[in-house]
Amino acid sequence: MVIPLITPATEGALLVPYPAMLDVPHELVEDVAWLLYEHRHTRSTRRRKLGCFDQALLTLVHLQKNETFSQLGASFGISQATA
């Protein structure tokens, strides 16, 4: 689900919702998710609790909002150790 939001910072970009709004363009999350997908595919990594899109979103939330791993885990429905 994407929500169009027009602000001077986003210039009408589609934003990605998670339990709170994150001021990050949807395209950025998709780009990071594709990088994660390619990395996982190249290294043949095991299955993860979070998909590439959710892991990219979690990473961007952590970098932008500096939330603790406990807060991230609660927001994404995973354990603190997984976050």
Phi and psi restraints in degrees (value plus and minus 20) as a CYANA .aco file:
   2 VAL   PHI    -143.3  -103.3
   2 VAL   PSI     129.9   169.9
   3 ILE   PHI    -144.1  -104.1
   3 ILE   PSI     100.5   140.5
   4 PRO   PHI     -91.8   -51.8
   4 PRO   PSI     114.7   154.7
   5 LEU   PHI    -163.8  -123.8
   5 LEU   PSI     106.2   146.2
   6 ILE   PHI    -125.5   -85.5
   6 ILE   PSI      92.1   132.1
   7 THR   PHI    -157.2  -117.2
   7 THR   PSI     142.0   182.0
   8 PRO   PHI     -79.1   -39.1
   8 PRO   PSI     -52.0   -12.0
   9 ALA   PHI     -93.6   -53.6
   9 ALA   PSI     -53.9   -13.9
  10 THR   PHI    -123.0   -83.0
  10 THR   PSI     -37.9     2.1
  11 GLU   PHI      31.1    71.1
  11 GLU   PSI      24.0    64.0
  12 GLY   PHI      62.0   102.0
  12 GLY   PSI      -7.1    32.9
  13 ALA   PHI     -87.2   -47.2
  13 ALA   PSI     136.6   176.6
  14 LEU   PHI    -102.8   -62.8
  14 LEU   PSI     105.9   145.9
  15 LEU   PHI    -118.9   -78.9
  15 LEU   PSI     136.4   176.4
  16 VAL   PHI    -121.6   -81.6
  16 VAL   PSI     102.4   142.4
  17 PRO   PHI    -104.5   -64.5
  17 PRO   PSI     123.8   163.8
  18 TYR   PHI    -158.2  -118.2
  18 TYR   PSI    -193.6  -153.6
  19 PRO   PHI     -67.2   -27.2
  19 PRO   PSI     -42.4    -2.4
  20 ALA   PHI    -152.4  -112.4
  20 ALA   PSI     138.5   178.5
  21 MET   PHI     -92.7   -52.7
  21 MET   PSI     119.3   159.3
  22 LEU   PHI    -136.4   -96.4
  22 LEU   PSI     104.3   144.3
  23 ASP   PHI    -100.1   -60.1
  23 ASP   PSI      47.0    87.0
  24 VAL   PHI    -154.3  -114.3
  24 VAL   PSI     112.3   152.3
  25 PRO   PHI     -83.0   -43.0
  25 PRO   PSI     122.9   162.9
  26 HIS   PHI     -77.6   -37.6
  26 HIS   PSI     -56.8   -16.8
  27 GLU   PHI     -81.7   -41.7
  27 GLU   PSI     -55.8   -15.8
  28 LEU   PHI     -84.3   -44.3
  28 LEU   PSI     -64.7   -24.7
  29 VAL   PHI     -83.4   -43.4
  29 VAL   PSI     -61.7   -21.7
  30 GLU   PHI     -83.0   -43.0
  30 GLU   PSI     -62.2   -22.2
  31 ASP   PHI     -82.2   -42.2
  31 ASP   PSI     -65.2   -25.2
  32 VAL   PHI     -85.2   -45.2
  32 VAL   PSI     -58.9   -18.9
  33 ALA   PHI     -82.3   -42.3
  33 ALA   PSI     -61.1   -21.1
  34 TRP   PHI     -85.2   -45.2
  34 TRP   PSI     -58.2   -18.2
  35 LEU   PHI     -82.1   -42.1
  35 LEU   PSI     -62.8   -22.8
  36 LEU   PHI     -83.4   -43.4
  36 LEU   PSI     -62.7   -22.7
  37 TYR   PHI     -80.2   -40.2
  37 TYR   PSI     -67.8   -27.8
  38 GLU   PHI     -82.2   -42.2
  38 GLU   PSI     -60.6   -20.6
  39 HIS   PHI     -84.2   -44.2
  39 HIS   PSI     -65.5   -25.5
  40 ARG   PHI     -83.0   -43.0
  40 ARG   PSI     -61.9   -21.9
  41 HIS   PHI     -86.5   -46.5
  41 HIS   PSI     -61.9   -21.9
  42 THR   PHI     -83.3   -43.3
  42 THR   PSI     -61.8   -21.8
  43 ARG   PHI    -111.2   -71.2
  43 ARG   PSI     -23.2    16.8
  44 SER   PHI      31.0    71.0
  44 SER   PSI      33.1    73.1
  45 THR   PHI     -94.9   -54.9
  45 THR   PSI     143.2   183.2
  46 ARG   PHI     -91.0   -51.0
  46 ARG   PSI     147.1   187.1
  47 ARG   PHI     -85.5   -45.5
  47 ARG   PSI     121.6   161.6
  48 ARG   PHI    -130.1   -90.1
  48 ARG   PSI     138.1   178.1
  49 LYS   PHI     -84.7   -44.7
  49 LYS   PSI     -60.6   -20.6
  50 LEU   PHI    -124.2   -84.2
  50 LEU   PSI     121.7   161.7
  51 GLY   PHI     -91.8   -51.8
  51 GLY   PSI     154.2   194.2
  52 CYS   PHI     -80.8   -40.8
  52 CYS   PSI     -62.6   -22.6
  53 PHE   PHI     -83.4   -43.4
  53 PHE   PSI     -66.7   -26.7
  54 ASP   PHI     -86.9   -46.9
  54 ASP   PSI     -56.4   -16.4
  55 GLN   PHI     -87.2   -47.2
  55 GLN   PSI     -59.9   -19.9
  56 ALA   PHI     -82.7   -42.7
  56 ALA   PSI     -63.6   -23.6
  57 LEU   PHI     -83.3   -43.3
  57 LEU   PSI     -64.5   -24.5
  58 LEU   PHI     -78.8   -38.8
  58 LEU   PSI     -64.6   -24.6
  59 THR   PHI     -82.4   -42.4
  59 THR   PSI     -64.2   -24.2
  60 LEU   PHI     -87.9   -47.9
  60 LEU   PSI     -55.8   -15.8
  61 VAL   PHI     -82.8   -42.8
  61 VAL   PSI     -65.3   -25.3
  62 HIS   PHI     -81.8   -41.8
  62 HIS   PSI     -63.7   -23.7
  63 LEU   PHI     -90.1   -50.1
  63 LEU   PSI     -57.2   -17.2
  64 GLN   PHI    -103.6   -63.6
  64 GLN   PSI     -61.9   -21.9
  65 LYS   PHI    -121.9   -81.9
  65 LYS   PSI     -29.9    10.1
  66 ASN   PHI      34.9    74.9
  66 ASN   PSI      21.0    61.0
  67 GLU   PHI     -94.8   -54.8
  67 GLU   PSI     132.0   172.0
  68 THR   PHI     -92.8   -52.8
  68 THR   PSI     144.1   184.1
  69 PHE   PHI     -86.0   -46.0
  69 PHE   PSI     -49.4    -9.4
  70 SER   PHI     -85.0   -45.0
  70 SER   PSI     -64.6   -24.6
  71 GLN   PHI     -85.7   -45.7
  71 GLN   PSI     -61.9   -21.9
  72 LEU   PHI     -83.0   -43.0
  72 LEU   PSI     -64.6   -24.6
  73 GLY   PHI     -79.4   -39.4
  73 GLY   PSI     -64.3   -24.3
  74 ALA   PHI     -84.4   -44.4
  74 ALA   PSI     -60.3   -20.3
  75 SER   PHI     -87.1   -47.1
  75 SER   PSI     -55.0   -15.0
  76 PHE   PHI    -123.8   -83.8
  76 PHE   PSI     -17.5    22.5
  77 GLY   PHI      51.4    91.4
  77 GLY   PSI      13.4    53.4
  78 ILE   PHI    -148.7  -108.7
  78 ILE   PSI     150.0   190.0
  79 SER   PHI     -97.0   -57.0
  79 SER   PSI     143.9   183.9
  80 GLN   PHI     -81.8   -41.8
  80 GLN   PSI     -59.1   -19.1
  81 ALA   PHI     -85.3   -45.3
  81 ALA   PSI     -57.3   -17.3
  82 THR   PHI     -89.5   -49.5
  82 THR   PSI     -57.8   -17.8
